[in-house]
C-alpha cells in the first residue's frame, strides 16, 4: 500500500506516517522503481502500535523504548509493566499540576466582573 492508503486505513495524516519514519519509530518501507513507498502489514501493525501509544500520551522516547523492546523480542512483562508504571506516574503528576492550576485560576476568575473597561481584577491579581 502507498502512504495515502495507509493513512486512510488508520485514520491518520500521511505526514504523521512520514514523521514516524523519519524518527525511526516504524521501519523504512521498500520503494517502487519510481520511488513510492510501499507499506506492508508489518508497517501497518507497527504504525497502529505507535498511534495507539501516542493516543495514550506516550512520548516519542517512551515509544522508541517500547518498540525497541518489542521488535527485538527481548523483553519481559515486568519491563513493560515498569514502563507503563513510569508513564502512569507522569500522568498522575500532570493531573496534580492541573488541579493546582485550577485551584489558582478559579479564585482569579471569580474576581472578574467581565466589564467593558480595562480595569481588570485578574490582571491586578497577577
GROMACS elastic network, one bead per residue, 0.5 to 0.9 nm:
[ bonds ]
;  ai    aj funct       b0    kb
    1     4     6  0.81655   500
    1     5     6  0.61211   500
    1     6     6  0.64518   500
    1    37     6  0.80104   500
    1    38     6  0.52326   500
    1    39     6  0.50060   500
    1    40     6  0.64399   500
    2     5     6  0.54749   500
    2     6     6  0.64006   500
    2     7     6  0.87670   500
    2    36     6  0.70313   500
    2    37     6  0.59135   500
    2    38     6  0.51077   500
    2    39     6  0.61285   500
    3     6     6  0.50835   500
    3     7     6  0.60809   500
    3     8     6  0.86574   500
    3    14     6  0.61259   500
    3    15     6  0.89941   500
    3    17     6  0.74086   500
    3    18     6  0.83195   500
    3    36     6  0.84304   500
    3    37     6  0.67280   500
    3    38     6  0.72175   500
    3    39     6  0.70497   500
    4     7     6  0.50165   500
    4     8     6  0.62590   500
    4     9     6  0.85768   500
    4    13     6  0.82394   500
    4    14     6  0.58341   500
    5     8     6  0.51352   500
    5     9     6  0.60883   500
    5    10     6  0.86401   500
    5    14     6  0.87682   500
    6    10     6  0.61101   500
    6    11     6  0.81656   500
    6    12     6  0.83059   500
    6    14     6  0.78511   500
    6    17     6  0.85959   500
    6    39     6  0.75063   500
    6    44     6  0.71240   500
    7    10     6  0.52989   500
    7    11     6  0.55773   500
    7    13     6  0.56268   500
    7    14     6  0.52500   500
    7    15     6  0.88046   500
    7    16     6  0.84997   500
    7    17     6  0.73694   500
    8    12     6  0.65664   500
    8    13     6  0.78992   500
    8    14     6  0.83506   500
    9    12     6  0.80125   500
   10    13     6  0.87867   500
   10    44     6  0.81753   500
   10    47     6  0.84472   500
   10    48     6  0.70917   500
   10    51     6  0.87692   500
   12    15     6  0.85382   500
   12    16     6  0.69024   500
   12    17     6  0.78457   500
   12    51     6  0.84552   500
   13    16     6  0.51573   500
   13    17     6  0.68372   500
   13    18     6  0.89603   500
   14    17     6  0.51809   500
   14    18     6  0.64285   500
   14    19     6  0.87335   500
   15    19     6  0.60657   500
   15    20     6  0.86077   500
   16    19     6  0.50195   500
   16    20     6  0.62325   500
   16    21     6  0.86052   500
   17    20     6  0.51804   500
   17    21     6  0.62603   500
   17    22     6  0.86546   500
   17    26     6  0.84484   500
   17    47     6  0.75288   500
   18    21     6  0.51158   500
   18    22     6  0.61921   500
   18    23     6  0.88200   500
   19    23     6  0.63020   500
   19    24     6  0.84110   500
   19    25     6  0.87497   500
   20    23     6  0.52850   500
   20    24     6  0.59889   500
   20    25     6  0.51894   500
   20    26     6  0.60483   500
   20    27     6  0.89220   500
   20    47     6  0.80428   500
   20    50     6  0.83265   500
   21    25     6  0.59882   500
   21    26     6  0.53689   500
   21    27     6  0.66001   500
   21    28     6  0.61647   500
   21    29     6  0.86901   500
   22    25     6  0.77990   500
   22    26     6  0.85838   500
   22    28     6  0.85746   500
   23    26     6  0.81333   500
   23    60     6  0.85358   500
   23    64     6  0.89682   500
   24    27     6  0.64285   500
   24    28     6  0.75775   500
   24    64     6  0.81324   500
   25    46     6  0.80100   500
   25    47     6  0.80500   500
   25    50     6  0.72921   500
   25    60     6  0.81496   500
   25    63     6  0.75035   500
   25    64     6  0.60504   500
   25    67     6  0.72145   500
   25    68     6  0.86858   500
   26    29     6  0.86844   500
   26    43     6  0.64939   500
   26    44     6  0.88855   500
   26    46     6  0.58454   500
   26    47     6  0.62543   500
   26    50     6  0.79462   500
   26    67     6  0.85710   500
   27    42     6  0.84017   500
   27    43     6  0.65126   500
   27    46     6  0.79095   500
   28    37     6  0.85240   500
   28    39     6  0.87162   500
   28    43     6  0.81864   500
   29    37     6  0.58199   500
   29    38     6  0.57224   500
   29    39     6  0.56244   500
   29    40     6  0.78766   500
   29    43     6  0.72770   500
   30    35     6  0.88879   500
   30    36     6  0.83347   500
   30    37     6  0.58365   500
   30    38     6  0.55229   500
   30    39     6  0.72476   500
   31    34     6  0.76046   500
   31    35     6  0.52318   500
   31    36     6  0.52195   500
   31    38     6  0.56434   500
   31    39     6  0.88195   500
   32    35     6  0.50468   500
   32    36     6  0.52109   500
   32    37     6  0.64748   500
   32    38     6  0.69570   500
   33    36     6  0.75318   500
   39    42     6  0.77089   500
   39    43     6  0.56521   500
   39    44     6  0.69167   500
   40    43     6  0.54560   500
   40    44     6  0.63501   500
   40    45     6  0.87193   500
   41    45     6  0.59026   500
   41    46     6  0.83885   500
   42    45     6  0.52766   500
   42    46     6  0.61896   500
   42    47     6  0.85562   500
   43    46     6  0.50787   500
   43    47     6  0.59592   500
   43    48     6  0.84242   500
   44    47     6  0.50393   500
   44    48     6  0.59685   500
   44    49     6  0.85317   500
   45    48     6  0.50602   500
   45    49     6  0.62121   500
   45    50     6  0.86963   500
   46    49     6  0.51136   500
   46    50     6  0.62564   500
   46    51     6  0.86223   500
   46    67     6  0.82340   500
   47    50     6  0.50422   500
   47    51     6  0.60123   500
   47    52     6  0.84558   500
   48    51     6  0.51391   500
   48    52     6  0.61110   500
   48    53     6  0.86437   500
   49    52     6  0.51961   500
   49    53     6  0.62675   500
   49    54     6  0.86862   500
   49    67     6  0.84254   500
   50    53     6  0.51253   500
   50    54     6  0.61594   500
   50    55     6  0.86000   500
   50    60     6  0.89903   500
   50    63     6  0.67436   500
   50    64     6  0.89019   500
   50    67     6  0.80397   500
   51    54     6  0.50676   500
   51    55     6  0.61421   500
   51    56     6  0.86949   500
   52    55     6  0.50534   500
   52    56     6  0.64292   500
   52    57     6  0.89166   500
   53    56     6  0.50771   500
   53    57     6  0.65495   500
   53    58     6  0.55518   500
   53    59     6  0.83231   500
   53    62     6  0.89113   500
   53    63     6  0.67411   500
   54    57     6  0.50314   500
   54    58     6  0.51831   500
   54    59     6  0.69454   500
   54    60     6  0.79290   500
   54    63     6  0.78356   500
   55    58     6  0.75092   500
   57    87     6  0.84400   500
   57    91     6  0.83877   500
   58    61     6  0.80742   500
   58    62     6  0.58926   500
   58    63     6  0.62756   500
   58    87     6  0.70998   500
   59    62     6  0.51055   500
   59    63     6  0.61545   500
   59    64     6  0.85043   500
   60    63     6  0.50630   500
   60    64     6  0.60376   500
   60    65     6  0.85966   500
   61    65     6  0.61828   500
   61    66     6  0.86598   500
   62    65     6  0.50956   500
   62    66     6  0.62512   500
   62    67     6  0.85901   500
   62    83     6  0.79076   500
   62    87     6  0.83492   500
   63    66     6  0.50698   500
   63    67     6  0.59350   500
   63    68     6  0.83072   500
   64    67     6  0.51939   500
   64    68     6  0.59107   500
   64    69     6  0.85110   500
   65    68     6  0.52244   500
   65    69     6  0.62926   500
   65    70     6  0.86884   500
   65    83     6  0.88132   500
   66    69     6  0.51811   500
   66    70     6  0.61135   500
   66    71     6  0.84416   500
   66    80     6  0.74278   500
   66    83     6  0.79681   500
   67    71     6  0.57168   500
   67    72     6  0.82473   500
   68    71     6  0.52065   500
   68    72     6  0.60157   500
   68    73     6  0.84335   500
   68    74     6  0.86820   500
   69    72     6  0.53508   500
   69    73     6  0.61289   500
   69    74     6  0.57157   500
   69    75     6  0.55120   500
   69    76     6  0.88336   500
   69    79     6  0.89639   500
   69    80     6  0.86014   500
   70    73     6  0.50732   500
   70    74     6  0.68756   500
   70    75     6  0.67250   500
   71    74     6  0.79028   500
   72    75     6  0.78199   500
   73    76     6  0.88648   500
   75    78     6  0.81822   500
   75    79     6  0.63725   500
   75    80     6  0.73718   500
   76    79     6  0.52103   500
   76    80     6  0.65310   500
   76    81     6  0.85701   500
   77    80     6  0.51520   500
   77    81     6  0.59962   500
   77    82     6  0.85963   500
   78    82     6  0.61062   500
   78    83     6  0.86026   500
   79    82     6  0.51593   500
   79    83     6  0.63023   500
   79    84     6  0.87170   500
   80    83     6  0.51026   500
   80    84     6  0.62658   500
   80    85     6  0.85994   500
   81    84     6  0.50949   500
   81    85     6  0.60524   500
   81    86     6  0.86029   500
   82    86     6  0.61288   500
   82    87     6  0.85841   500
   83    86     6  0.51928   500
   83    87     6  0.63132   500
   83    88     6  0.86477   500
   84    87     6  0.50309   500
   84    88     6  0.60606   500
   84    89     6  0.85523   500
   85    89     6  0.61230   500
   85    90     6  0.86799   500
   86    89     6  0.50591   500
   86    90     6  0.64022   500
   86    91     6  0.87757   500
   87    90     6  0.50836   500
   87    91     6  0.63005   500
   87    92     6  0.86953   500
   88    92     6  0.61214   500
   88    93     6  0.85805   500
   89    92     6  0.51064   500
   89    93     6  0.62379   500
   89    94     6  0.86785   500
   90    93     6  0.51241   500
   90    94     6  0.62593   500
   90    95     6  0.86975   500
   91    94     6  0.50582   500
   91    95     6  0.62301   500
   91    96     6  0.87022   500
   92    95     6  0.50186   500
   92    96     6  0.62783   500
   92    97     6  0.86510   500
   93    96     6  0.50360   500
   93    97     6  0.61637   500
   93    98     6  0.85786   500
   94    98     6  0.60839   500
   94    99     6  0.85671   500
   95    98     6  0.50515   500
   95    99     6  0.61790   500
   95   100     6  0.86723   500
   96    99     6  0.50795   500
   96   100     6  0.63025   500
   96   101     6  0.87046   500
   97   100     6  0.50931   500
   97   101     6  0.62789   500
   97   102     6  0.86595   500
   98   102     6  0.61224   500
   98   103     6  0.85718   500
   99   103     6  0.61550   500
   99   104     6  0.86252   500
  100   103     6  0.50237   500
  100   104     6  0.62029   500
  100   105     6  0.86245   500
  101   104     6  0.50718   500
  101   105     6  0.60375   500
  101   106     6  0.84250   500
  102   105     6  0.51894   500
  102   106     6  0.58289   500
  102   107     6  0.89400   500
  103   106     6  0.55922   500
  103   107     6  0.72403   500
  104   107     6  0.64590   500
  104   108     6  0.70642   500
  105   108     6  0.51024   500
  105   109     6  0.61815   500
  105   110     6  0.86688   500
  106   109     6  0.52247   500
  106   110     6  0.63032   500
  106   111     6  0.89679   500
  107   111     6  0.65674   500
  108   111     6  0.53127   500
  108   112     6  0.69441   500
  108   121     6  0.77376   500
  108   122     6  0.55942   500
  108   125     6  0.72125   500
  108   126     6  0.85115   500
  109   112     6  0.52650   500
  109   113     6  0.86953   500
  109   121     6  0.86968   500
  109   122     6  0.68166   500
  110   113     6  0.79664   500
  110   122     6  0.88924   500
  111   120     6  0.86035   500
  111   121     6  0.58769   500
  111   122     6  0.66043   500
  111   125     6  0.89175   500
  112   115     6  0.80901   500
  112   120     6  0.66241   500
  112   121     6  0.56834   500
  112   122     6  0.61655   500
  113   120     6  0.77088   500
  113   121     6  0.77757   500
  114   117     6  0.85318   500
  114   120     6  0.78976   500
  115   118     6  0.80435   500
  115   119     6  0.80537   500
  115   120     6  0.80946   500
  116   119     6  0.84298   500
  117   120     6  0.75372   500
  119   123     6  0.83124   500
  119   124     6  0.84330   500
  120   123     6  0.55111   500
  120   124     6  0.65000   500
  120   125     6  0.87875   500
  121   124     6  0.50207   500
  121   125     6  0.60619   500
  121   126     6  0.85702   500
  122   125     6  0.50677   500
  122   126     6  0.61267   500
  123   126     6  0.50775   500
